[in-house]
Amino acid sequence: MPGVMLRPPSATTGFRATLAGVDSGLTRRERLYAELREVRFSLEVAGERVPGLMFLPPEPEGPLPLVLIQHPATSTKDDYFVEEPAKAWAKRGWACAGLDAPLHGERTVHDPMAIFRDRGRFPAIAAQFAAEVTAAIDTLAEAYPLDLSRLGFVGYSMGSMLGIPAVAADGRFKAAAFCLVGEGGLAGPASGPGSHVGGLAGVAVRIVGKTNDELIPRQATESLYEALTGVKDLVWLPGGHFEIGPDVIRAAGDWLKEHL
């Protein structure tokens, strides 16, 4: 179907009041796919188009929980880590969406590893993605029956590193599963100046680690977990950092099912 242009929602209080960079509404293309509604969409935030993909039941009976699923570095919203759980969980009655992260996927500038070449840009990239997450939630809620009191987040590796600041800044998420992540880098420190962890106090958080992670030290994962003050859980699964398989997805999905 042709793209449909919608106006974005008005800015509200708190963090969302800072989203003056949301310049245009949602552009979307829909189709029925495997007994689900597939929505390919994009919105503009601070002059940049942000592409996304969402699956939801074709005829919802009422407002749906919204779960954002964020891909790891060098991946996209269309990879297995996002699309397969999104379809499976949509059959539970959730709306499940993923965004192409900055410099990834169908972004205007595609240079995934540029994110990691300049650590000085980490705070700006994290803030950019946080604004995009909030804009996506608000704009999708204008077009679809979403229950914004039941927001969930799942991230893998870089998706978790970006997700921690985004979930903390938005302030509306009920549950999150941050997989293959620890303190530092894009996620920020576990405590002190620059930490986002305090913003997760009202979020039920599961951390999923790998016992043989080649990139994230176990101590970094444990430090992040220990800094969390709300409902929390830490799961260790066998394997290395790049083994994002059904066990990781199941651990994330079970946590959301319990807490959304």
C-alpha atoms as an extended CHARMM CRD file, in Angstrom:
* protein
*
       260  EXT
         1         1  MET       CA              0.0000000000        0.0000000000        0.0000000000  PROA      1               0.0000000000
         2         2  PRO       CA              1.2660000000        3.5620000000       -0.5030000000  PROA      2               0.0000000000
         3         3  GLY       CA              3.0160000000        5.3350000000        2.3240000000  PROA      3               0.0000000000
         4         4  VAL       CA              0.7730000000        7.1240000000        4.7720000000  PROA      4               0.0000000000
         5         5  MET       CA              2.0250000000       10.3420000000        6.3320000000  PROA      5               0.0000000000
         6         6  LEU       CA              0.9690000000       11.1420000000        9.8780000000  PROA      6               0.0000000000
         7         7  ARG       CA              1.7970000000       14.0630000000       12.1050000000  PROA      7               0.0000000000
         8         8  PRO       CA              3.9150000000       13.1630000000       15.1400000000  PROA      8               0.0000000000
         9         9  PRO       CA              2.5100000000       13.5720000000       18.6480000000  PROA      9               0.0000000000
        10        10  SER       CA              2.9880000000       16.8390000000       20.4790000000  PROA      10              0.0000000000
        11        11  ALA       CA              5.8620000000       17.0930000000       22.9300000000  PROA      11              0.0000000000
        12        12  THR       CA              4.9510000000       16.2280000000       26.5080000000  PROA      12              0.0000000000
        13        13  THR       CA              6.5940000000       16.8200000000       29.8540000000  PROA      13              0.0000000000
        14        14  GLY       CA             10.0070000000       15.6010000000       30.9670000000  PROA      14              0.0000000000
        15        15  PHE       CA             12.3950000000       14.0270000000       28.4840000000  PROA      15              0.0000000000
        16        16  ARG       CA              9.7970000000       13.9360000000       25.7250000000  PROA      16              0.0000000000
        17        17  ALA       CA              9.5140000000       17.7190000000       25.8600000000  PROA      17              0.0000000000
        18        18  THR       CA             13.0770000000       17.9110000000       24.4910000000  PROA      18              0.0000000000
        19        19  LEU       CA             12.1890000000       16.1570000000       21.2340000000  PROA      19              0.0000000000
        20        20  ALA       CA             11.9650000000       19.3100000000       19.1480000000  PROA      20              0.0000000000
        21        21  GLY       CA             13.9420000000       17.4550000000       16.4770000000  PROA      21              0.0000000000
        22        22  VAL       CA             11.0010000000       15.2500000000       15.5260000000  PROA      22              0.0000000000
        23        23  ASP       CA             10.2300000000       16.9100000000       12.2190000000  PROA      23              0.0000000000
        24        24  SER       CA              7.7800000000       14.6510000000       10.3930000000  PROA      24              0.0000000000
        25        25  GLY       CA              5.4130000000       11.7950000000       11.0050000000  PROA      25              0.0000000000
        26        26  LEU       CA              5.3250000000        8.1540000000       10.2800000000  PROA      26              0.0000000000
        27        27  THR       CA              5.7290000000        6.7650000000        6.7760000000  PROA      27              0.0000000000
        28        28  ARG       CA              4.5320000000        3.1630000000        6.6270000000  PROA      28              0.0000000000
        29        29  ARG       CA              3.9300000000        0.2330000000        4.3090000000  PROA      29              0.0000000000
        30        30  GLU       CA              1.8580000000       -2.6820000000        5.5510000000  PROA      30              0.0000000000
        31        31  ARG       CA              1.1080000000       -6.2210000000        4.4700000000  PROA      31              0.0000000000
        32        32  LEU       CA             -0.3870000000       -9.3470000000        5.9830000000  PROA      32              0.0000000000
        33        33  TYR       CA              2.3780000000      -11.8780000000        6.5610000000  PROA      33              0.0000000000
        34        34  ALA       CA              2.0490000000      -15.3210000000        8.1990000000  PROA      34              0.0000000000
        35        35  GLU       CA             -1.1960000000      -14.3500000000        9.9340000000  PROA      35              0.0000000000
        36        36  LEU       CA              0.4190000000      -11.1680000000       11.2460000000  PROA      36              0.0000000000
        37        37  ARG       CA              0.4890000000       -7.5500000000       10.1740000000  PROA      37              0.0000000000
        38        38  GLU       CA              3.9660000000       -6.4830000000        9.0500000000  PROA      38              0.0000000000
        39        39  VAL       CA              4.6450000000       -2.7510000000        9.1270000000  PROA      39              0.0000000000
        40        40  ARG       CA              7.7560000000       -1.2110000000        7.5880000000  PROA      40              0.0000000000
        41        41  PHE       CA              7.9980000000        2.3570000000        8.7610000000  PROA      41              0.0000000000
        42        42  SER       CA             10.2930000000        5.3190000000        9.1120000000  PROA      42              0.0000000000
        43        43  LEU       CA             10.1400000000        8.6010000000       10.9590000000  PROA      43              0.0000000000
        44        44  GLU       CA             12.3540000000       11.6550000000       11.0030000000  PROA      44              0.0000000000
        45        45  VAL       CA             14.1890000000       12.6930000000       14.1550000000  PROA      45              0.0000000000
        46        46  ALA       CA             16.5890000000       15.6460000000       14.1500000000  PROA      46              0.0000000000
        47        47  GLY       CA             16.7830000000       15.5870000000       10.3720000000  PROA      47              0.0000000000
        48        48  GLU       CA             17.5660000000       11.8780000000       10.0510000000  PROA      48              0.0000000000
        49        49  ARG       CA             15.2360000000        9.1540000000        8.8120000000  PROA      49              0.0000000000
        50        50  VAL       CA             14.9410000000        6.2730000000       11.2810000000  PROA      50              0.0000000000
        51        51  PRO       CA             13.7720000000        3.0180000000        9.6210000000  PROA      51              0.0000000000
        52        52  GLY       CA             11.8530000000        0.4180000000       11.5860000000  PROA      52              0.0000000000
        53        53  LEU       CA              9.9860000000       -2.8680000000       11.3380000000  PROA      53              0.0000000000
        54        54  MET       CA              6.9860000000       -3.9450000000       13.4210000000  PROA      54              0.0000000000
        55        55  PHE       CA              4.8280000000       -7.0540000000       13.6650000000  PROA      55              0.0000000000
        56        56  LEU       CA              1.4560000000       -7.1560000000       15.4170000000  PROA      56              0.0000000000
        57        57  PRO       CA             -1.7680000000       -9.1590000000       15.3060000000  PROA      57              0.0000000000
        58        58  PRO       CA             -3.8520000000       -8.2890000000       12.2150000000  PROA      58              0.0000000000
        59        59  GLU       CA             -6.9680000000       -7.2910000000       14.1530000000  PROA      59              0.0000000000
        60        60  PRO       CA             -6.1220000000       -6.4230000000       17.7710000000  PROA      60              0.0000000000
        61        61  GLU       CA             -9.0290000000       -6.6200000000       20.1850000000  PROA      61              0.0000000000
        62        62  GLY       CA             -7.5700000000       -3.9030000000       22.3810000000  PROA      62              0.0000000000
        63        63  PRO       CA             -4.4020000000       -1.9470000000       23.1510000000  PROA      63              0.0000000000
        64        64  LEU       CA             -1.2610000000       -4.0670000000       22.7930000000  PROA      64              0.0000000000
        65        65  PRO       CA              1.9680000000       -4.1140000000       24.7830000000  PROA      65              0.0000000000
        66        66  LEU       CA              4.8310000000       -2.7170000000       22.6960000000  PROA      66              0.0000000000
        67        67  VAL       CA              8.2060000000       -4.4720000000       22.7810000000  PROA      67              0.0000000000
        68        68  LEU       CA             11.2490000000       -2.9220000000       21.1140000000  PROA      68              0.0000000000
        69        69  ILE       CA             13.9140000000       -5.4290000000       20.0210000000  PROA      69              0.0000000000
        70        70  GLN       CA             17.3240000000       -3.9480000000       19.2500000000  PROA      70              0.0000000000
        71        71  HSD       CA             19.9360000000       -5.6060000000       17.0690000000  PROA      71              0.0000000000
        72        72  PRO       CA             23.6750000000       -5.9560000000       17.8160000000  PROA      72              0.0000000000
        73        73  ALA       CA             26.4930000000       -4.1520000000       16.0030000000  PROA      73              0.0000000000
        74        74  THR       CA             26.7980000000       -4.6910000000       12.2240000000  PROA      74              0.0000000000
        75        75  SER       CA             23.2890000000       -6.2020000000       12.2210000000  PROA      75              0.0000000000
        76        76  THR       CA             19.9120000000       -4.6950000000       11.2660000000  PROA      76              0.0000000000
        77        77  LYS       CA             16.2490000000       -4.7200000000       12.2110000000  PROA      77              0.0000000000
        78        78  ASP       CA             15.7210000000       -7.4370000000        9.5680000000  PROA      78              0.0000000000
        79        79  ASP       CA             18.0960000000       -9.9870000000       11.0840000000  PROA      79              0.0000000000
        80        80  TYR       CA             17.0100000000      -13.1670000000       12.8510000000  PROA      80              0.0000000000
        81        81  PHE       CA             17.6320000000      -11.6900000000       16.3150000000  PROA      81              0.0000000000
        82        82  VAL       CA             14.8790000000       -9.1410000000       15.7430000000  PROA      82              0.0000000000
        83        83  GLU       CA             12.4760000000      -10.4800000000       13.1390000000  PROA      83              0.0000000000
        84        84  GLU       CA             11.9860000000      -14.0290000000       14.4230000000  PROA      84              0.0000000000
        85        85  PRO       CA             11.1920000000      -13.1700000000       18.0600000000  PROA      85              0.0000000000
        86        86  ALA       CA              9.0970000000      -10.2300000000       16.8540000000  PROA      86              0.0000000000
        87        87  LYS       CA              6.9070000000      -12.5800000000       14.8280000000  PROA      87              0.0000000000
        88        88  ALA       CA              6.7230000000      -15.1840000000       17.5940000000  PROA      88              0.0000000000
        89        89  TRP       CA              5.8410000000      -12.6760000000       20.2900000000  PROA      89              0.0000000000
        90        90  ALA       CA              3.3250000000      -10.8910000000       18.0680000000  PROA      90              0.0000000000
        91        91  LYS       CA              1.4350000000      -14.1820000000       18.0910000000  PROA      91              0.0000000000
        92        92  ARG       CA              1.2350000000      -13.7560000000       21.8840000000  PROA      92              0.0000000000
        93        93  GLY       CA             -0.6480000000      -10.5280000000       21.3070000000  PROA      93              0.0000000000
        94        94  TRP       CA              2.2180000000       -8.0610000000       21.4850000000  PROA      94              0.0000000000
        95        95  ALA       CA              3.2950000000       -5.3800000000       19.0280000000  PROA      95              0.0000000000
        96        96  CYS       CA              7.0260000000       -5.9210000000       18.4460000000  PROA      96              0.0000000000
        97        97  ALA       CA              9.2560000000       -3.4220000000       16.6750000000  PROA      97              0.0000000000
        98        98  GLY       CA             12.9170000000       -2.9190000000       15.8690000000  PROA      98              0.0000000000
        99        99  LEU       CA             14.8380000000        0.1240000000       14.6440000000  PROA      99              0.0000000000
       100       100  ASP       CA             17.9640000000        0.3460000000       12.5450000000  PROA      100             0.0000000000
       101       101  ALA       CA             20.5060000000        1.7960000000       14.9600000000  PROA      101             0.0000000000
       102       102  PRO       CA             22.5280000000        4.8720000000       13.9900000000  PROA      102             0.0000000000
       103       103  LEU       CA             24.8960000000        4.0790000000       11.0860000000  PROA      103             0.0000000000
       104       104  HSD       CA             23.2490000000        0.6720000000       10.5500000000  PROA      104             0.0000000000
       105       105  GLY       CA             20.8130000000       -0.9490000000        8.1530000000  PROA      105             0.0000000000
       106       106  GLU       CA             18.8760000000        1.4470000000        5.9390000000  PROA      106             0.0000000000
       107       107  ARG       CA             20.1880000000        4.6060000000        7.5820000000  PROA      107             0.0000000000
       108       108  THR       CA             21.2940000000        7.3070000000        5.1480000000  PROA      108             0.0000000000
       109       109  VAL       CA             24.8930000000        6.8410000000        6.3170000000  PROA      109             0.0000000000
       110       110  HSD       CA             25.8050000000        3.1550000000        6.6700000000  PROA      110             0.0000000000
       111       111  ASP       CA             29.0860000000        2.6820000000        8.5490000000  PROA      111             0.0000000000
       112       112  PRO       CA             28.4100000000        0.3800000000       11.5230000000  PROA      112             0.0000000000
       113       113  MET       CA             31.8910000000        0.2590000000       13.0150000000  PROA      113             0.0000000000
       114       114  ALA       CA             32.1910000000        4.0600000000       12.9910000000  PROA      114             0.0000000000
       115       115  ILE       CA             30.2620000000        4.0000000000       16.2640000000  PROA      115             0.0000000000
       116       116  PHE       CA             33.2210000000        2.3700000000       17.9920000000  PROA      116             0.0000000000
       117       117  ARG       CA             36.0650000000        4.2920000000       16.3490000000  PROA      117             0.0000000000
       118       118  ASP       CA             35.5960000000        7.4150000000       18.4620000000  PROA      118             0.0000000000
       119       119  ARG       CA             34.7070000000        6.7950000000       22.1000000000  PROA      119             0.0000000000
       120       120  GLY       CA             34.2580000000       10.5200000000       22.5490000000  PROA      120             0.0000000000
       121       121  ARG       CA             31.0560000000       10.2760000000       20.4880000000  PROA      121             0.0000000000
       122       122  PHE       CA             29.4730000000        7.6250000000       22.7240000000  PROA      122             0.0000000000
       123       123  PRO       CA             27.3380000000       10.0530000000       24.7860000000  PROA      123             0.0000000000
       124       124  ALA       CA             26.0420000000       11.8110000000       21.6590000000  PROA      124             0.0000000000
       125       125  ILE       CA             25.1830000000        8.5420000000       19.9080000000  PROA      125             0.0000000000
       126       126  ALA       CA             23.4450000000        7.2110000000       23.0160000000  PROA      126             0.0000000000
       127       127  ALA       CA             21.4360000000       10.4350000000       23.3350000000  PROA      127             0.0000000000
       128       128  GLN       CA             20.5380000000       10.3320000000       19.6310000000  PROA      128             0.0000000000
       129       129  PHE       CA             19.2070000000        6.7930000000       19.8840000000  PROA      129             0.0000000000
       130       130  ALA       CA             17.3200000000        7.5700000000       23.0980000000  PROA      130             0.0000000000
       131       131  ALA       CA             15.5050000000       10.4060000000       21.3260000000  PROA      131             0.0000000000
       132       132  GLU       CA             14.7230000000        8.0940000000       18.4110000000  PROA      132             0.0000000000
       133       133  VAL       CA             13.2750000000        5.4190000000       20.7010000000  PROA      133             0.0000000000
       134       134  THR       CA             10.9540000000        7.8700000000       22.4230000000  PROA      134             0.0000000000
       135       135  ALA       CA              9.9170000000        9.4090000000       19.1090000000  PROA      135             0.0000000000
       136       136  ALA       CA              9.1980000000        5.9660000000       17.6540000000  PROA      136             0.0000000000
       137       137  ILE       CA              7.0440000000        4.9770000000       20.6310000000  PROA      137             0.0000000000
       138       138  ASP       CA              5.0240000000        8.1830000000       20.5580000000  PROA      138             0.0000000000
       139       139  THR       CA              4.5770000000        8.1560000000       16.7860000000  PROA      139             0.0000000000
       140       140  LEU       CA              3.5900000000        4.4830000000       16.5750000000  PROA      140             0.0000000000
       141       141  ALA       CA              1.0970000000        5.0310000000       19.3870000000  PROA      141             0.0000000000
       142       142  GLU       CA             -0.6040000000        7.6790000000       17.2450000000  PROA      142             0.0000000000
       143       143  ALA       CA             -1.2180000000        5.1100000000       14.5070000000  PROA      143             0.0000000000
       144       144  TYR       CA             -1.7770000000        1.8030000000       16.3260000000  PROA      144             0.0000000000
       145       145  PRO       CA             -3.6100000000        0.6240000000       19.4670000000  PROA      145             0.0000000000
       146       146  LEU       CA             -0.6510000000        0.4150000000       21.8630000000  PROA      146             0.0000000000
       147       147  ASP       CA             -0.7180000000        0.1940000000       25.6470000000  PROA      147             0.0000000000
       148       148  LEU       CA              2.1120000000        2.4950000000       26.7100000000  PROA      148             0.0000000000
       149       149  SER       CA              1.8310000000        1.2770000000       30.2980000000  PROA      149             0.0000000000
       150       150  ARG       CA              3.2180000000       -2.0590000000       29.0420000000  PROA      150             0.0000000000
       151       151  LEU       CA              6.4450000000       -1.1830000000       27.2490000000  PROA      151             0.0000000000
       152       152  GLY       CA              9.2340000000       -3.7450000000       26.9880000000  PROA      152             0.0000000000
       153       153  PHE       CA             12.7610000000       -3.7030000000       25.5950000000  PROA      153             0.0000000000
       154       154  VAL       CA             15.1260000000       -6.4410000000       24.4530000000  PROA      154             0.0000000000
       155       155  GLY       CA             18.6600000000       -5.6790000000       23.3300000000  PROA      155             0.0000000000
       156       156  TYR       CA             21.6190000000       -7.7560000000       22.2400000000  PROA      156             0.0000000000
       157       157  SER       CA             25.1890000000       -6.5080000000       22.7350000000  PROA      157             0.0000000000
       158       158  MET       CA             25.2680000000       -3.0220000000       21.1510000000  PROA      158             0.0000000000
       159       159  GLY       CA             21.4680000000       -3.0940000000       21.2260000000  PROA      159             0.0000000000
       160       160  SER       CA             21.6720000000       -3.3420000000       25.0200000000  PROA      160             0.0000000000
       161       161  MET       CA             24.4340000000       -0.7420000000       25.2530000000  PROA      161             0.0000000000
       162       162  LEU       CA             22.1890000000        1.7100000000       23.4160000000  PROA      162             0.0000000000
       163       163  GLY       CA             19.0790000000        0.4050000000       25.1380000000  PROA      163             0.0000000000
       164       164  ILE       CA             20.1720000000        1.1330000000       28.6970000000  PROA      164             0.0000000000
       165       165  PRO       CA             20.4040000000        4.9230000000       28.1510000000  PROA      165             0.0000000000
       166       166  ALA       CA             17.2650000000        4.8970000000       25.9830000000  PROA      166             0.0000000000
       167       167  VAL       CA             15.1010000000        2.9740000000       28.4530000000  PROA      167             0.0000000000
       168       168  ALA       CA             16.3790000000        5.0900000000       31.3400000000  PROA      168             0.0000000000
       169       169  ALA       CA             15.7420000000        8.3710000000       29.5170000000  PROA      169             0.0000000000
       170       170  ASP       CA             12.2580000000        7.5090000000       28.2980000000  PROA      170             0.0000000000
       171       171  GLY       CA             10.9650000000        6.6320000000       31.7490000000  PROA      171             0.0000000000
       172       172  ARG       CA              7.9230000000        4.5900000000       30.6560000000  PROA      172             0.0000000000
       173       173  PHE       CA              9.2930000000        1.0790000000       30.2270000000  PROA      173             0.0000000000
       174       174  LYS       CA              7.9430000000       -1.6460000000       32.4800000000  PROA      174             0.0000000000
       175       175  ALA       CA             10.4110000000       -4.4500000000       31.7060000000  PROA      175             0.0000000000
       176       176  ALA       CA             13.6830000000       -4.9480000000       29.8450000000  PROA      176             0.0000000000
       177       177  ALA       CA             16.0850000000       -7.7650000000       29.0150000000  PROA      177             0.0000000000
       178       178  PHE       CA             19.6020000000       -6.5160000000       28.3220000000  PROA      178             0.0000000000
       179       179  CYS       CA             21.6290000000       -9.3410000000       26.7890000000  PROA      179             0.0000000000
       180       180  LEU       CA             25.4090000000       -9.6050000000       26.3860000000  PROA      180             0.0000000000
       181       181  VAL       CA             26.2310000000       -6.3200000000       28.0710000000  PROA      181             0.0000000000
       182       182  GLY       CA             28.1580000000       -4.8430000000       30.9610000000  PROA      182             0.0000000000
       183       183  GLU       CA             29.0310000000       -1.4260000000       32.2840000000  PROA      183             0.0000000000
       184       184  GLY       CA             31.1240000000        0.9050000000       30.1640000000  PROA      184             0.0000000000
       185       185  GLY       CA             31.1880000000        2.0260000000       26.5540000000  PROA      185             0.0000000000
       186       186  LEU       CA             27.8900000000        3.0950000000       25.0430000000  PROA      186             0.0000000000
       187       187  ALA       CA             26.0470000000        1.7810000000       28.1200000000  PROA      187             0.0000000000
       188       188  GLY       CA             27.9000000000        4.1790000000       30.4000000000  PROA      188             0.0000000000
       189       189  PRO       CA             29.3020000000        3.4210000000       33.8520000000  PROA      189             0.0000000000
       190       190  ALA       CA             27.3360000000        1.4560000000       36.4220000000  PROA      190             0.0000000000
       191       191  SER       CA             27.4980000000        4.3450000000       38.8900000000  PROA      191             0.0000000000
       192       192  GLY       CA             28.7560000000        7.8870000000       39.2510000000  PROA      192             0.0000000000
       193       193  PRO       CA             28.8300000000       10.6610000000       36.6440000000  PROA      193             0.0000000000
       194       194  GLY       CA             27.4380000000        9.5830000000       33.2970000000  PROA      194             0.0000000000
       195       195  SER       CA             25.6020000000        6.5430000000       34.6680000000  PROA      195             0.0000000000
       196       196  HSD       CA             22.1120000000        5.8040000000       33.3420000000  PROA      196             0.0000000000
       197       197  VAL       CA             21.3810000000        3.0160000000       35.8160000000  PROA      197             0.0000000000
       198       198  GLY       CA             19.4110000000        5.2240000000       38.2100000000  PROA      198             0.0000000000
       199       199  GLY       CA             16.8180000000        5.7150000000       35.4810000000  PROA      199             0.0000000000
       200       200  LEU       CA             16.1190000000        1.9710000000       35.4900000000  PROA      200             0.0000000000
       201       201  ALA       CA             14.8590000000        1.8570000000       39.0860000000  PROA      201             0.0000000000
       202       202  GLY       CA             11.2430000000        1.4100000000       37.9970000000  PROA      202             0.0000000000
       203       203  VAL       CA             12.0240000000       -1.1480000000       35.2840000000  PROA      203             0.0000000000
       204       204  ALA       CA             12.0830000000       -4.9110000000       35.8720000000  PROA      204             0.0000000000
       205       205  VAL       CA             15.4960000000       -5.7700000000       34.3800000000  PROA      205             0.0000000000
       206       206  ARG       CA             16.9700000000       -9.1160000000       33.4180000000  PROA      206             0.0000000000
       207       207  ILE       CA             20.6410000000       -9.2070000000       32.4490000000  PROA      207             0.0000000000
       208       208  VAL       CA             21.5960000000      -12.1520000000       30.2210000000  PROA      208             0.0000000000
       209       209  GLY       CA             25.3150000000      -12.9500000000       30.1130000000  PROA      209             0.0000000000
       210       210  LYS       CA             27.4320000000      -15.5840000000       28.3960000000  PROA      210             0.0000000000
       211       211  THR       CA             29.9010000000      -17.6670000000       30.4130000000  PROA      211             0.0000000000
       212       212  ASN       CA             32.6160000000      -17.4480000000       27.7410000000  PROA      212             0.0000000000
       213       213  ASP       CA             31.9640000000      -13.9230000000       26.4610000000  PROA      213             0.0000000000
       214       214  GLU       CA             35.0160000000      -12.7720000000       24.5040000000  PROA      214             0.0000000000
       215       215  LEU       CA             34.0750000000       -9.0660000000       24.5460000000  PROA      215             0.0000000000
       216       216  ILE       CA             32.2780000000       -8.2920000000       27.8090000000  PROA      216             0.0000000000
       217       217  PRO       CA             34.2130000000       -9.1570000000       30.9970000000  PROA      217             0.0000000000
       218       218  ARG       CA             32.1540000000      -11.0240000000       33.5740000000  PROA      218             0.0000000000
       219       219  GLN       CA             32.9820000000       -8.3530000000       36.1520000000  PROA      219             0.0000000000
       220       220  ALA       CA             31.5140000000       -5.6490000000       33.8960000000  PROA      220             0.0000000000
       221       221  THR       CA             28.2440000000       -7.5820000000       33.6540000000  PROA      221             0.0000000000
       222       222  GLU       CA             28.1440000000       -8.2360000000       37.3990000000  PROA      222             0.0000000000
       223       223  SER       CA             28.9040000000       -4.5860000000       38.1990000000  PROA      223             0.0000000000
       224       224  LEU       CA             26.0070000000       -3.4710000000       36.0220000000  PROA      224             0.0000000000
       225       225  TYR       CA             23.6870000000       -5.9690000000       37.6880000000  PROA      225             0.0000000000
       226       226  GLU       CA             24.7700000000       -5.0050000000       41.2100000000  PROA      226             0.0000000000
       227       227  ALA       CA             24.0760000000       -1.3280000000       40.4940000000  PROA      227             0.0000000000
       228       228  LEU       CA             20.4340000000       -1.9970000000       39.5950000000  PROA      228             0.0000000000
       229       229  THR       CA             18.0980000000       -1.1150000000       42.4550000000  PROA      229             0.0000000000
       230       230  GLY       CA             14.7180000000       -2.3510000000       41.2200000000  PROA      230             0.0000000000
       231       231  VAL       CA             13.3250000000       -5.7700000000       40.3280000000  PROA      231             0.0000000000
       232       232  LYS       CA             16.2020000000       -7.5970000000       38.6740000000  PROA      232             0.0000000000
       233       233  ASP       CA             17.5700000000      -10.9490000000       37.5920000000  PROA      233             0.0000000000
       234       234  LEU       CA             20.8850000000      -12.2220000000       36.2110000000  PROA      234             0.0000000000
       235       235  VAL       CA             21.0610000000      -15.2740000000       33.9450000000  PROA      235             0.0000000000
       236       236  TRP       CA             24.2650000000      -16.8950000000       32.7080000000  PROA      236             0.0000000000
       237       237  LEU       CA             24.0530000000      -19.0080000000       29.5770000000  PROA      237             0.0000000000
       238       238  PRO       CA             26.8050000000      -21.1470000000       28.0260000000  PROA      238             0.0000000000
       239       239  GLY       CA             28.7420000000      -19.9240000000       25.0230000000  PROA      239             0.0000000000
       240       240  GLY       CA             30.4550000000      -16.8570000000       23.6510000000  PROA      240             0.0000000000
       241       241  HSD       CA             29.4100000000      -13.3220000000       22.8500000000  PROA      241             0.0000000000
       242       242  PHE       CA             28.4560000000      -14.0020000000       19.2400000000  PROA      242             0.0000000000
       243       243  GLU       CA             26.2140000000      -16.9750000000       20.0300000000  PROA      243             0.0000000000
       244       244  ILE       CA             22.8450000000      -15.2360000000       20.1090000000  PROA      244             0.0000000000
       245       245  GLY       CA             20.6070000000      -18.2400000000       19.7710000000  PROA      245             0.0000000000
       246       246  PRO       CA             17.2110000000      -19.4810000000       20.9240000000  PROA      246             0.0000000000
       247       247  ASP       CA             18.4030000000      -19.7020000000       24.5490000000  PROA      247             0.0000000000
       248       248  VAL       CA             19.0990000000      -15.9670000000       24.6830000000  PROA      248             0.0000000000
       249       249  ILE       CA             15.8330000000      -15.0990000000       22.9630000000  PROA      249             0.0000000000
       250       250  ARG       CA             13.8990000000      -17.4350000000       25.2700000000  PROA      250             0.0000000000
       251       251  ALA       CA             15.4580000000      -15.9060000000       28.3930000000  PROA      251             0.0000000000
       252       252  ALA       CA             14.4450000000      -12.4430000000       27.2030000000  PROA      252             0.0000000000
       253       253  GLY       CA             10.9490000000      -13.4550000000       26.1450000000  PROA      253             0.0000000000
       254       254  ASP       CA             10.2070000000      -15.3220000000       29.3780000000  PROA      254             0.0000000000
       255       255  TRP       CA             11.1620000000      -12.2690000000       31.4230000000  PROA      255             0.0000000000
       256       256  LEU       CA              8.8990000000       -9.9750000000       29.4250000000  PROA      256             0.0000000000
       257       257  LYS       CA              6.0430000000      -12.4610000000       29.5880000000  PROA      257             0.0000000000
       258       258  GLU       CA              6.3370000000      -12.4550000000       33.3780000000  PROA      258             0.0000000000
       259       259  HSD       CA              6.5860000000       -8.6980000000       33.8520000000  PROA      259             0.0000000000
       260       260  LEU       CA              4.5900000000       -7.0050000000       31.0770000000  PROA      260             0.0000000000
